[in-house]
Amino acid sequence: MELRLPAPSLLVLVGPSGSGKTTWAQGHFREEEVVSSDRLRALVGTGEGDQRAGPAAFEILERIVAERLERHLTTVIDTLGFDAKRRARWIDLAHAAGIPVHAIVFDTPGEVCEQRNDLRSKPISKTVLRKQIKRFRDVVEELEGEDFDGIHKEQPVAVVPPTFVSAAANEPADRAASAHSFGLSVSRFAWDGGPEAMASTLADIARRAELAGFRDLWLMDHFRQIPQVGRPWEDIPEAYTTLGYLAAMTSRIRLGTLVTGVTYRNPALLGRMIATLDVLSGGRANCGLGLGWYADEHAGYGWDFPSVADRYALLEDTVEMLPLLWGKGSPSYQGRVFSASELICYPRPVQEKIPITIGGSGERKTLSLVARHADACNLLGKPATVSRKLEILRGHCSDADRDPAEIEATHLITVMVGHDRQDLSERVDRARDRDQSAESYSERYNSGTVDDVVSLFQSYHLAGATHSIVSLPDVAQEGSLETFADVIARFASP
């Protein structure tokens, strides 16, 4: 069983020579994360056993630990761990930086320590080692009275984004018992090959997503890249043109925008575009709508950016009007800010009802619109936030005399997945900027193993979400979608 600790953490290794501390640290952490007194003695003296270099080595060690903690970097201190004053200082430094401190205790049998010591090219004296082994018992008792956040026996450990720690703590015994579906959001297109390779890369992603078991594929509907994702001059294709292309490149996966701001197009024109997508895809269109928020984008293109109240009115008009446009006859519509004299739509959609998803978490207005008009909501935030929003949505459903079970609860999240810790580490290293730590990247993008991510989505399922729409930062890289297929499989219906 793997112990998950939140990133960043300070880990203090405690055990006599030969107990396995260094081997354990090398097997679980990056070289730069481990601060070793032996290694520092070798750097400032004649070798790891140069005890005369000890004072200088520990002076450097203390400085390195302090600098790393100040920069909020996970640090593993590989010493005997027997000095109570040093332990207290490390605990104080970490807690001052808001970083938890855990002791990892290596309770290795004395005879094993002696055997390992004998195999070293330059072993320490048996007398010294036996004194360490005897002293170790007293040190373990001292640890209990110190301000560690946790004291653990040697075991497999992973320092992971805090989200995964809480998810693991709350997961039920059978994580694969709950059916949960997944969608893929593609929001960044800064791939190798530039515009010339965009069509083939997109087609490859869509086909791989279909094979991996994603139910739907979503694009942002923006005309320049948004600041949360990238730089304004990055490539970003027009959403509905791209969805039409992807309809021809796939056969099963559903297609939609997450979400279209209602200020971008005439509502009836938007409805015709979605109906055409549904026809050409064989009934696979989703309709994602939102209020619209990017003022600079509107100004850049010369579009009006109405007040919040007027945008809510337009959103409500749109979700009321679209079923009329897609339905029988050619009715008129008189709304709050939008009107049409003759809603004609030929060819009609293949689906009897194109599902409408409203994005946004506004508790008073947006979720009220969802309760009255939408087939799905799309929420942001951690599981606790999603749970609270869905409770508010149920209240709006009660006011609207609607069964909340009719509304699919979806959420949007970014994740990076690796088969195991080594695979994940390599993926993170390929993706992160040179001046960005692996931990900060992993926290931003929820980077975890298949087991980590399964735990996380189970937490969302327990919070009430039944469909997760994920963005994969390395979506164009080999193996990314295929690895996520293992996550999808864990939630498949029996």
Buried (B, 14 or more C-beta within 10 A) or exposed (E): EBBBBBBBBBBBBBBBBBBBBBEBBBEBBBEEBBBBBBBBBBBBBEEBBBEEBBEBBBEBBBEBBBEBBEEBBBBBBBBBBBEEEBBEBBBEBBBEBEBBBBBBBBEBEBEEBBEBBEEEEEBBEEEBBBEBBEEBEEBBEEBEEBEBBEBBEBEEBBBBBBBBBBBBEEBEEEBBEBEBBBBBBBBBBEBEEEEEEBBEBBBBBBBBBBBBBBBBBBBBBBBBBBEEBBEEEEEBBEBBEBBBBBBEBBEEBBBBBBBBBBBBBEBBEBBBBBBBBBBBBEEBBBBBBBBBBBEEBBEEEEBEBBEEEBBBBBBBBBBBBBBBBBBEEBBEBEBBBBEBEEBEBEEBBBBEEBBBBBBBBBEEBBBBBBBBBBBBBBBEBBBEBBBBBBEBBBBBBEEBEBEBEEBBBBBBBBBBBBBEBEBBBEBBEEBBEEEEBBBBBBBBBBBBBBBBBBBBBBBBBBBBBBBBBBBBBBBBBEBBBEBBBBBBEBBEEE
